[in-house]
């Protein structure tokens, strides 16, 4: 994508999004015109997006297992298929990355569009705290939007976002449960059709932002994630992690690593920004973990508005119905494993500040209005060429824990003709919070063996 087409793409996004952004809302609209978490409650004019009706309940006859939710939409058929031949017809609903894949692989890549289901469901305590935040003058961003107040804890910070950084804070702090969660996480990088397992680990994380009643939790902490590496053999026994804070200006990311050779925990300030993540084979920067991670200070963030987009949704088949050999094809993920639906998203554009350094000049995020998961992501280099694109794969964990989950994602690196998929293992959610001593880096490292 050249500079001219980049400019046209930005203009098209702006015009499409403005059409959905004209209406202004107040806290009184929550639970009426808006859902209690700030999404537009009504469907769209042509009926391809339905009204919100409370989200996905546990389907009859489907029993979730330990980290496995059977696909409630397994019998559905696509309502349309987008290919290179008809992609221009749907250009306003496609990201630059989706369009690139369709055009680059016209004989093998397509997008099946399924009926839209607004599956997001949340517990009452989260919804009540979200409504409180909408009415509270204490729940706010400060430090030019780089920090968010502790008064927001317990709910979505900004169900009525007014700028790009508020939308991104909603994404960073989106609700995926109160207590700790963990999963067996694998990273696969595909280069010219060859699949390389770059990392298998047991990753554990939590958001103290939602752990109001858990003793010992630091109320200033946003989230913390750590991994115990089990493969490949050359890195087995290592561990690493990072803690992020609500006020990263005051308390910057605490990143650490443990290697079996040194047998000690050391701080790792390089786990930030556009440092390539070796665990992901260099296909991802540290600030592209889960499409965005870290501090927002190197970009200006513009809220463009809402837009209807074809985004990954209800990806039960991709996660559990397709094995590694099936889902990872040369050049792209197997389209028979993917599911796309039409949903409204918040569009946020990030432009690199003139006085800062970063490998990418511009980024664009598409944030699902129902879950505030980062559904799609595009990034461009200094020449205006499409650098990377990503997608995050959503499911609704119905039954227990009864909340949306986005624990796997993909990144395409168009400069290297590679892509990676991350978070492919079985997900197991803890029913009890993680003890503080378990989350201590020294304790984590002490439990490591090669």
N, C-alpha and C positions, 0 to 999 in steps of 0.2 A: 504494500500500500504506500503510494508516494505522497509527498506533501500536499499536492493538489487534492487528491482523493481524501486525505486525512481531514483537510479543511471542510470539504463537502460533507464528510461523515459527521463531523462535529456540528455543522449547521443543521443537518437532518435530525440528529439526536435532540438538539435544542428545540426545534420546531415541534417534533413529535411529543416531547415531554411537556412543553408549555401547555399543550391542549389539555393535559390532565392535571395541571398545577394551578389553574386559575382560581379554584375554590379555596377559600381560607376557612379554617376550622378553629374552634375554641374547645376548652375542656368540657364544656356542656354537650358537645357533640359525641363524646365517647359513650359508647353503649347505645347510640342512636344512628346517626348517619355514618359514624365510624364505629368500628369494633372497639372493645375496651382497651385494645393495644394499639389503636390508631390507624388501622387499615380502613379503606373505604368498604363499608359493609355491603353496598349494593353490587350487583354484577355489572357487566358492561352492556352497552346498548344492543349489541347483536347476540347476546346470550352465550358467547364463547367463554366468558368468565362468569361463574355463577355467584349468587349472593353468599355471604358468609352465614353459616348456620350452626356454628359451634365447634366445627372441626371433626376429625375422625374419632369415632368411638370404637371400642373393641368390636370388630366384626363378628357376627355369629359364626361359630364353627371354626374360628381361627384362634389358636392359643399361642401367644408369644412364648418362646422358650428362653433359655439362658443366652441372651445376646442375639436372638434371631426372631424377627417379626415376619411371619408369612405374608406374602404379597396379597393385599386385599383387592387388587385390580388386575390380577393375573389373567383373567378371561377377557379383558377389554381389547378392542382392536383400535389401531390408529384412525384418527379422523382425517388426516392428510399426511402426505410425505413431501418433504422439501428436499430437492436435489439441486445440482448445479444448474439444471435447465430452467427451473422455476424460482430460483432463489431471489432474483430481483423483485419478483412479485411480493415477497415478504420481507424486503430489506429493512423496513422500519421496525420489525419485530426481531431482527437478528443482530448479534454483536459482530464486531469486525473479525473476531476470531472464528466465529461460526461461519461467516461468509468465506473466510480464507480457506477453511477446511473443505467446504463444499466445492470451491473453485479449484483447489489444488488436487483433490482426489475425486474427480467427477465420476469415476467408474466404481468406486468402492465406498464413498462416504455419503450418507444421507441422514436426515433427521425425521424420525417418526413422531408426529404430534398427536398426543392422546387427549381424551376429554379432560378438562380441568377439574380438579378436586381441591377445595380449600380445606386441607386436612389439619392445619395448625390448631392445636388445643393446648391450653395452659391451666395450671391449678389456680384456685381462687386467691391464694396469698400473693401470687405474682400479679394477677390482674388488679387486685386492690391496691398494691403498692405502685403499680403503673399509673393508675388513676390519681393516686396521691401525688406522684411526681409531676403530672400534668398541671396540677393546681398549686404546686409549691414554688415559692420564689427561691427556696434554698437549694432546690435541685437545678443545677446550672453548670455550664462550662466556664472556665476562667483560664488565665494565661493564654489569651487569644485562641481559646478552644482546645489547647493541648491537654488540659486537665479537666476532670469532672469531680463535682463535689461528693463527699461521702454521704451527704443527705439523700442521695439518689438510691442508696443501697436497697436491694430487695425487689425492685421492679425495673421495667424497661425505663431507662433514664428519660427519653424524649419521644413519647408517643406522638407528639406534634412537632417534629423537627423543623427548625427554622434555618439551618445552614448545613453545609456539607460535613463539618466536623461533628455535629450532633448526630447525623445519620451514621457516621463511622463509629462513634462511641456506642450507638445502639447495636451495631454489628459486633464490635469487640466484646460487648457485655451481653450479647443476646442470650436468651434463657435456654439452657439445655439440662436443667436439673439443679437441685440444691446441693446434694452431696457429691463426693468425689466420683469420678468415672475412670475407667481404664479399658484398654483394648490391646490386642496384639496387632501391631502396626507394621506394615510392610511397604517398602518403596520399590517400585519397578521402573526402570528407565529403558525405553525402547529406542534403539539406534539402528536404522536401516533394517528393521525387522528383527533384530536380535534383542531379546529381553534379558536384562541384567538385574538381579536382585541386589540392590545397593544397601539395604538395611532392613533388618527385622528386629523389632524391639517390643518390649512391653511398655507402653506409654501410659502415664497416669496424669491426671490433671483435675483441677477444680477451680471454681470461681468463688473466692471468699466474699465477693460482692453480694452473693445470694445466701451466704451462710451466717445469717444474723444471730442465730441461736446456738452456734457451735463454739464452745469455750476455746479461748486461745487464738481465735482467728484475728489477724491484723485487719482492722477495718479500712486501712489505707491501701490494701492489696486488691488489685483487680482480678488477677488470675495467676496460676502457676502450673507449669507443665514440666514433667521430667520423663526420661526414657532410660530403660535398662536394655542394652544392646545384647542380642543373643546370636546374631549372624550378620554378615559372613564371619568366618573364623578369624580373619585378621583384626577385626574390631570387637569381637565377642568379649564381654566383660566390662566394656566401657559404659559410661553413663554420662548424661548431661541434662541440663534443664535451664529454665529461666522463669523469673518472677517479674511480673509487670504490675505497676502501681497506678492508682487513679490520678495521682499527680506526678507524672514522670519528669516534670521540671524540678520538683523538690527531691524526688527519689527515682533515680534512673533505673532501668532494667538491671536486675541482678541475674547475670548469666554465669553458669559454672560448667565445668567438665571434669571428668575423672577418667584417667587412663590407667590400664593395668601395669604399664611399664614404670610410670612414676609413682603409682600407688598413693596418690594424693589428689584432693579436690583443689582446683585452681579456678579463679575467676576468669571469665571468657568475654571480655568486652567486645570482641569481634563478632559475637552472635547478634548482629544488628544490621539494619539497613540493607545495602546491596552487597554484602559479603556473601559469596556463593556458599550454599549449604552442601558440604561434602557428603552428608548422609543421603542426599537426594541426587547424587551424581552430578551436581552443578547445574541442574535444570531449574533450581529455585534459589532465590536470594532468601536471606533470613526474614526480610520484611514481606515475603510472599508466602510464608507458612500460613496455611488456610486462607490464602489469597491476600490477606493483609495481617501483619503482626508488628507491634512495636509503636514507636513514637511518630507522630504526624508532622514533625517540625520541618522536614525538608521539602514539603509541598504546600501549595495553596489549594484549598479544597472548596470547590464550587458545587452547590446543590442546584442541579439543572431542573429537577422536578420528577414527576412520575411518568412512567411509560409502560405500555403493554409489550411484553417480550416473551419469546419462547425460551423457557429456562428448564434446567434439569429438575425433575420433581418426582417424588415417590419412587426413588430408585432402588426398590427392593430387589429387582432382578439383577441389576448391575452388581449389587453388594453380595447377594447370596445365590442368585440363579445362574451366574456365569463364572466358571473357574478362570484362573489366570490365563491358561492357554487360549481360552475362547475369547475373553474380553480384550486382550492386548494384541492388536493387529499391527503390521508394518504401517507407520505413518499416523495412525489414529486408533482410538478405542473402537471396538466393534459396534457398529450402530444398532445391531440387533439386541444388544444388551442395554442400550440407553433408552430413557423415556423423557420426553419433553412435553411440557404443558404451557399454555398461555396464562401468564400471571402479570399483575402490575408490580413494577419494581420502582424503587428510588434510584435515580441516576446521579452519581457523584463523579465529578471530574477533578483530578489532582494534577496540578501543573508544578513542575519543579521550580523552586525559588531561584531567582537570578544569582544570589550570593551563596548557593549551596552546591554540593557535589552529589550526583547520583547517576547511575548508569542509564536510567530511564528519564525521559523528558516529560512524558505525559502518561497518565493512567486514567482508566475509566472503570468504575465499579457499578454493578447492577445489584441492588440489595432488595431481596424479596420483601414486599410490604407486610406479609403475614408473619413470617418467621424472623425477619431481619438477618437471615443468612445471606452471605455474599454469593449470589447465584452464578454470576459471570464476571469476568475481569479481562481487560485488555491493557496493554502497555506498549508505548512507542519509544524509539530511540531518538537521538538528536537529529537524524536525517528524516524523521517522520515516517520511518518504516516500522511496521508492526513487529514488535520484539517478542512479546509473550502474550499468551491468552490462557485463561483458566476457567474452570467450572467447579462448583461445589455441589455435592450430591446429597439431596435432602431425603429423609424419611420421617414419618411421624411414628415415634415409639409409643404405640397405643397400648392401653392396659397399664403396665408399669414400665417406665416411669411416667408415661403420659405427657410427653413434650416433644417438640421437634428436635431432630438430631442432624448435624452436618459433620460427620467424622471422617469423610473421605473426599478427596478432590484430585483434580488433574491439572497439569500445566504443560502447555505446548511452547517450546522454544523454537521459533521460526528462524532464528539466526544459526542454529545448529542442526535443524531438522531432527529434533529429538522431542520426545514427550515423556512425562513421568506420571504415575498414578500412585497416590499415597493414602494410607489408611484403609487397607484392603482386608484386614483380618477380622476375626469374630469379635464383636463388641460385647463386653460384659460390664454391667453397671453395678457399682457398689450400693448397697442398701444403707450403709452406715458411713458417716464422714470419716475421712482419713485423719488419724491422730497426728498431732504436730511432730512428734518424734519420728514418725514414718516419713514425713516430708523433709526432714533435715538432710541436706546434701551428704553429710558425713555418714548418716545412717544408710542412705541409699547406696553410697559407694561401698560401705562395709559389707553389704549383702551381695556384692558382685563377685563372680568367679568366672574364669575363662571356660 
